[in-house]
């Protein structure tokens, strides 16, 4: 991984992020061109920092759009690691509707 500000034509700069209500992890990296979202996640070291997940496979996205781990990244992409939902969105809507709002 390179610390340069400008990647070479055979590299991409990416950021891997994961957010909790109380903390955000951000890892900026320069990786080889052709790196996938899954490879960037593994290279970030976040799986090892967050062992409580117990996930065999992380749910990933790039700039708010869900993607599979095989998605090839472009220079400047932000890979997001999504945590499991606490409440099903349809159930949350039903609860709000039942309360009248």
C-alpha positions, 0 to 999 in steps of 0.5 A: 500500500502506498502513502502517495497522494496521487496513485499510479495508473495501475493503482486506485485510492479507496476508503473503507468505512464502517459506522456505529452510532458511537464510532466510525472506522475509516481506512484510506488505502491505495490498492492495485487497479482491479481490486474488488470491494471484498478485497478492499474490505479484507485489506482494510483490517476491519474484519479483524477489528470487529470480531463481534460481528460474527459474519462470514460475509459482509454486506458491502456498498459503494457510495450508498449503493449495495454491491457484491464483493466482486465489484471492481473499484474505481479511484476514489470509491468509498466502500461501506460495510453495512451492519445488520438491521436492528428492525425490519423496515416494514415492521418499523413502518407498521409500528409508526403507522399504528402510533398514528405518525 
